[in-house]
Amino acid sequence: MVSRPKKKPILAILVKRTVFFFFTMCIFTVFLYGIGTIQGFMDTTQHVLLRLSIILGFSLAVGSIYGILLDLWFIFRQGKRRFFWGIGGYIGMGMLGAAIAALATFIVVVSGGNRI
């Protein structure tokens, strides 16, 4: 017999994919900043990468908070316990995004303030 896959709410799928996109882009910009530091990228390029890291890290943290609240709502409203693992993932990615945004902000301020 063929069994149907479990139905997942479309909002949960969209939030999960959006947060994963922000996570991937945040890691990618941090990777590019690290490579640029070693390779000697121009200062303006480094500042752009840092500002992009700030924006993506903050977006990742906000999206993760929304994902946590959405999963909690699904757990309490529908009684589905499978969303507990998602909450742990969202907490980890949200903390990483906040840490990256804070570190990038610190580097921007230390390296010369708010100028480009």
trRosetta pair geometry for C-beta under 8 A, 3 or more apart (Angstrom, degrees):
i j d omega theta_ij theta_ji phi_ij phi_ji
4 7 7.9 4 138 -47 116 83
6 82 8.0 40 144 34 163 172
8 12 5.7 -110 170 76 97 122
8 13 5.6 104 115 -55 121 103
9 12 4.4 87 70 4 94 106
9 13 7.1 -165 95 -7 50 84
9 74 6.8 -143 9 -103 140 127
10 13 5.6 -54 -150 37 37 113
10 14 6.3 36 153 -19 69 105
11 14 5.8 -54 -145 37 32 110
11 15 6.3 30 157 -16 66 107
11 70 6.6 -144 129 -152 110 136
12 15 6.0 -54 -144 39 29 108
12 16 6.2 30 157 -20 63 110
12 70 6.2 173 -98 142 74 126
12 71 7.3 93 -126 -83 110 71
12 74 6.7 25 -77 -56 132 152
12 83 7.7 -96 -136 -112 140 115
12 86 7.7 -29 -166 -148 111 168
13 16 5.8 -57 -146 37 27 112
13 17 6.3 20 160 -13 64 110
14 17 6.1 -60 -145 40 27 105
14 18 6.1 26 158 -19 64 111
15 18 5.8 -58 -145 38 29 110
15 19 6.2 26 159 -16 66 108
15 63 6.9 171 -163 -172 80 90
15 66 6.2 -138 -141 114 126 105
15 67 4.9 162 150 -94 122 86
15 70 5.7 135 19 37 172 164
16 19 6.1 -57 -146 38 26 107
16 20 6.3 25 155 -17 62 110
16 67 6.8 107 -80 -128 56 126
16 86 7.1 -73 -98 -139 113 120
17 20 5.6 -53 -144 39 32 112
17 21 6.3 38 153 -24 64 103
18 21 5.6 -50 -149 32 32 114
18 22 6.6 29 153 -14 64 103
18 63 5.8 -139 116 -147 104 139
19 22 5.7 -52 -148 39 34 110
19 23 6.2 40 150 -23 65 106
19 60 6.7 95 -153 -144 72 67
19 63 4.4 -180 -93 131 84 121
19 64 5.7 109 -139 -75 129 65
19 67 5.4 -19 -44 -42 153 145
19 90 6.8 -33 -179 -115 166 84
19 93 6.2 97 165 113 112 152
20 23 5.4 -50 -146 35 33 117
20 24 6.3 35 155 -20 65 104
21 24 5.8 -54 -148 36 29 110
21 25 6.3 22 157 -12 64 109
22 25 5.9 -58 -142 43 30 107
22 26 6.0 34 157 -24 66 109
22 56 5.8 173 -162 -166 81 81
22 59 5.0 -142 -133 109 136 104
22 60 4.1 -179 132 -83 121 79
22 63 5.6 141 20 30 153 151
22 97 7.1 18 135 -106 115 135
23 26 5.8 -56 -145 35 25 112
23 27 6.4 22 158 -14 62 107
23 60 5.8 111 -73 -130 59 125
23 93 5.2 -58 -93 -146 125 123
23 96 7.5 55 -132 86 93 131
23 97 7.3 -88 -97 -66 68 106
24 27 6.0 -58 -149 39 28 108
24 28 6.2 29 152 -21 63 111
25 28 5.4 -54 -144 37 33 116
25 29 6.4 30 158 -18 67 103
25 56 5.2 -133 108 -138 104 141
26 29 6.1 -54 -147 35 28 105
26 30 6.5 26 154 -14 62 107
26 53 6.6 91 -149 -141 71 66
26 56 4.2 -175 -85 130 80 118
26 57 5.5 113 -136 -75 126 62
26 60 5.3 -27 -38 -37 150 146
26 96 7.6 127 114 125 141 102
26 97 6.0 -81 -124 -111 171 82
26 100 5.7 113 178 89 116 164
27 30 5.8 -57 -148 39 31 110
27 31 6.2 36 151 -23 65 107
28 31 5.5 -53 -148 35 30 115
28 32 6.4 30 153 -17 64 104
29 32 5.5 -49 -144 37 35 111
29 33 6.3 39 153 -21 65 102
29 49 5.5 172 -171 -163 91 82
29 52 4.9 -146 -136 108 149 111
29 53 4.7 -166 116 -76 126 79
29 56 6.0 139 18 30 143 150
30 33 5.6 -50 -148 35 33 113
30 34 6.4 35 152 -19 64 104
30 53 5.8 96 -70 -118 74 125
30 100 6.0 -86 -71 -140 132 124
31 34 5.7 -55 -150 36 31 111
31 35 6.3 28 153 -15 65 106
32 35 5.7 -53 -143 40 33 110
32 36 6.0 35 155 -22 65 109
32 49 5.6 -141 101 -131 108 134
33 36 5.6 -55 -144 39 29 113
33 37 6.4 35 155 -25 63 101
33 46 6.6 91 -137 -144 83 73
33 49 4.5 170 -79 133 90 133
33 50 6.5 96 -113 -68 137 67
33 53 6.5 -20 -30 -45 145 140
33 104 8.0 -131 -80 -110 172 104
34 37 5.8 -49 -150 28 30 112
34 38 6.8 22 154 -10 62 105
35 38 5.9 -62 -155 41 33 107
35 39 5.8 14 156 -5 71 117
36 39 5.9 -61 -129 50 30 100
36 40 7.7 -110 179 55 56 12
36 41 3.4 -25 -159 -2 103 133
36 45 6.3 -148 -147 115 144 113
36 46 5.6 -179 126 -90 135 84
36 49 6.4 163 20 6 154 163
37 41 7.5 -37 -53 23 31 98
37 46 7.2 88 -74 -119 71 124
41 45 4.4 -102 162 85 117 129
41 46 5.4 144 89 -55 114 87
41 49 7.8 55 99 -5 160 138
42 45 4.6 92 62 5 84 105
42 46 7.1 -151 95 -6 44 87
43 46 5.6 -56 -150 37 35 113
43 47 6.3 34 153 -19 68 105
44 47 5.6 -52 -147 37 34 112
44 48 6.4 37 152 -20 65 103
44 116 6.4 86 -133 -172 85 88
45 48 5.7 -52 -149 35 32 112
45 49 6.5 32 152 -17 64 105
46 49 5.7 -55 -149 38 32 111
46 50 6.4 32 152 -19 65 105
47 50 5.6 -52 -145 37 33 112
47 51 6.3 32 156 -16 66 105
47 108 6.9 93 -138 -120 81 93
47 111 7.8 -152 -90 99 91 135
47 116 5.3 174 126 -115 149 94
48 51 5.8 -54 -146 39 30 108
48 52 6.2 31 153 -18 64 108
48 116 7.7 83 -63 -140 72 133
49 52 5.6 -54 -144 39 31 113
49 53 6.3 37 152 -23 63 104
50 53 5.5 -51 -149 33 32 115
50 54 6.6 37 151 -22 64 100
50 104 4.7 167 -163 -165 78 99
50 107 5.8 -129 -132 89 136 117
50 108 5.2 160 137 -67 138 98
51 54 5.5 -46 -151 30 36 114
51 55 6.6 33 153 -15 65 103
51 104 7.7 177 -69 156 20 124
51 108 7.1 85 -70 -93 72 142
51 116 8.0 -22 -35 -78 143 135
52 55 5.8 -53 -147 38 34 109
52 56 6.0 25 158 -11 68 111
53 56 6.0 -59 -137 45 28 105
53 57 5.8 30 162 -21 65 112
53 100 5.8 -115 177 158 102 104
53 101 7.0 -175 136 -95 75 49
53 104 4.1 177 98 -88 119 157
54 57 6.0 -57 -141 38 23 110
54 58 6.3 20 160 -15 61 109
54 101 5.1 86 -142 -143 54 77
54 104 4.7 -142 -62 99 78 127
54 105 5.6 96 -111 -63 119 82
54 108 7.3 -22 -49 -15 137 143
55 58 6.0 -60 -149 39 26 108
55 59 6.2 24 154 -17 64 110
56 59 5.5 -53 -142 39 32 112
56 60 6.1 37 155 -23 65 105
56 97 7.5 -120 130 -141 65 99
56 100 7.7 -40 91 110 90 133
56 101 8.0 -164 75 -78 53 93
57 60 5.6 -52 -147 34 29 113
57 61 6.5 29 154 -18 63 104
57 97 4.4 160 -161 -173 60 67
57 98 6.6 148 164 -77 102 15
57 99 7.6 -123 -158 64 129 43
57 100 3.9 -156 -103 86 130 98
57 101 3.1 -168 102 -51 128 86
57 102 7.8 -128 139 -2 148 55
57 104 6.6 167 3 19 145 129
58 61 5.7 -54 -148 35 32 110
58 62 6.4 27 156 -14 66 106
58 97 7.0 -176 -48 157 12 107
58 98 7.8 71 -100 -101 48 56
58 101 4.8 105 -51 -113 72 153
59 62 5.9 -55 -144 40 31 107
59 63 6.0 29 157 -16 65 111
59 97 7.4 -113 69 -165 49 137
60 63 5.8 -57 -142 42 27 110
60 64 6.1 29 157 -22 63 109
60 93 6.1 -114 175 156 109 95
60 94 6.8 -174 135 -108 79 44
60 96 7.3 -58 130 87 141 85
60 97 3.0 -160 91 -105 115 144
60 100 7.7 34 48 49 140 126
61 64 5.7 -56 -147 35 28 112
61 65 6.6 30 154 -20 62 102
61 94 4.9 87 -134 -157 59 74
61 95 8.0 96 -112 -62 94 17
61 97 4.1 -158 -48 99 74 118
61 98 4.4 87 -97 -61 137 83
61 101 6.7 -73 -12 4 131 140
62 65 5.8 -51 -151 32 33 111
62 66 6.6 32 151 -16 64 104
63 66 5.6 -54 -149 38 34 112
63 67 6.3 37 151 -21 66 105
63 94 8.0 -158 74 -93 62 88
64 67 5.4 -51 -145 36 34 114
64 68 6.4 39 153 -22 65 100
64 90 4.4 155 -160 -173 82 81
64 91 7.2 148 169 -76 121 19
64 93 5.1 -173 -95 90 132 95
64 94 3.0 -155 101 -70 148 98
64 97 6.5 174 -5 23 132 137
65 68 5.7 -49 -149 32 33 112
65 69 6.5 29 154 -14 64 105
65 90 7.8 160 -60 163 19 116
65 94 6.1 109 -48 -126 66 142
66 69 5.8 -56 -148 40 32 109
66 70 6.1 33 153 -20 66 109
67 70 5.6 -54 -143 38 31 113
67 71 6.2 29 158 -17 65 106
67 86 6.9 -122 163 159 107 106
67 90 4.2 -161 96 -113 119 138
68 71 6.0 -58 -148 39 27 107
68 72 6.3 28 154 -17 63 107
68 87 5.5 78 -131 -136 77 79
68 90 4.7 -170 -61 111 80 141
68 91 6.6 80 -91 -63 127 74
68 94 7.3 -32 -30 -28 124 151
69 72 5.7 -54 -146 38 31 112
69 73 6.3 35 153 -22 64 104
70 73 5.6 -52 -150 33 31 113
70 74 6.6 30 152 -17 64 103
71 74 5.6 -51 -147 36 35 111
71 75 6.3 37 153 -22 66 103
71 83 4.1 178 -159 169 94 119
71 84 7.8 153 162 -76 124 23
71 86 4.8 -169 -105 94 145 119
71 87 5.0 -157 101 -66 145 85
71 90 6.9 -170 4 1 139 146
72 75 5.6 -52 -147 34 33 112
72 76 6.3 16 161 -5 67 109
72 83 7.9 -155 -57 122 26 131
72 87 7.0 81 -57 -98 78 126
73 76 6.3 -64 -143 46 27 98
73 77 5.5 12 166 -8 67 121
74 77 6.1 -59 -123 47 23 101
74 78 5.3 -25 -170 29 64 117
74 80 5.8 -41 151 52 98 111
74 83 5.0 123 86 -46 122 163
75 78 7.4 -56 -104 55 8 77
75 79 7.2 45 -177 -116 44 17
75 80 6.4 -104 -105 66 48 61
75 81 6.8 65 -133 -102 95 41
75 83 5.2 -130 -61 65 92 123
75 84 7.0 83 -98 -62 136 73
76 79 7.7 18 -161 -69 14 50
80 83 5.9 79 102 -10 96 102
81 84 5.9 -9 179 -15 69 114
82 85 7.1 -36 178 20 55 104
82 86 8.0 54 131 -9 65 106
83 86 5.0 -48 -162 35 62 121
83 87 6.6 71 142 -29 77 94
84 87 5.7 -48 -156 26 37 114
84 88 7.0 36 150 -15 64 101
85 88 5.8 -52 -157 34 39 112
85 89 6.6 37 149 -16 67 105
86 89 5.6 -56 -149 39 36 112
86 90 6.1 35 155 -19 69 106
87 90 5.7 -54 -145 38 30 111
87 91 6.3 34 154 -22 64 104
88 91 5.7 -52 -147 33 30 112
88 92 6.5 28 155 -16 63 106
89 92 5.8 -56 -149 37 32 110
89 93 6.2 21 158 -10 67 109
90 93 6.0 -58 -141 44 30 104
90 94 5.8 32 159 -22 66 111
91 94 5.8 -57 -143 38 25 112
91 95 6.4 23 159 -17 62 107
92 95 6.1 -58 -149 37 26 107
92 96 6.4 24 155 -16 63 108
93 96 5.5 -54 -146 38 34 113
93 97 6.2 36 155 -20 67 105
94 97 5.7 -53 -145 36 30 111
94 98 6.3 28 156 -16 64 106
95 98 5.8 -54 -144 39 31 109
95 99 6.2 32 155 -19 65 108
96 99 5.7 -56 -146 38 30 111
96 100 6.3 28 156 -18 65 107
97 100 5.8 -55 -145 37 29 109
97 101 6.3 27 157 -16 64 107
98 101 5.8 -55 -145 39 30 110
98 102 6.2 28 156 -18 65 108
99 102 5.8 -55 -144 39 29 109
99 103 6.1 26 158 -16 65 109
100 103 5.9 -55 -142 40 28 109
100 104 6.1 26 159 -16 64 109
101 104 6.0 -56 -143 40 27 108
101 105 6.2 29 156 -20 63 108
102 105 5.7 -55 -147 37 29 112
102 106 6.3 32 153 -21 63 106
103 106 5.6 -52 -149 35 32 114
103 107 6.5 31 153 -18 65 104
104 107 5.7 -52 -147 36 34 111
104 108 6.4 36 153 -20 65 103
105 108 5.7 -53 -148 35 32 112
105 109 6.4 27 156 -15 65 107
106 109 6.0 -58 -147 39 29 107
106 110 6.1 22 159 -14 66 112
107 110 5.9 -58 -140 42 29 107
107 111 5.8 18 164 -14 66 116
108 111 6.2 -64 -139 42 22 103
108 112 7.8 -70 -179 55 51 69
108 113 7.7 -15 148 141 75 11
108 114 7.3 51 150 -95 112 51
109 113 6.3 27 -141 -106 51 38
109 114 7.8 3 -100 -53 65 71
112 115 5.9 -77 135 49 106 102
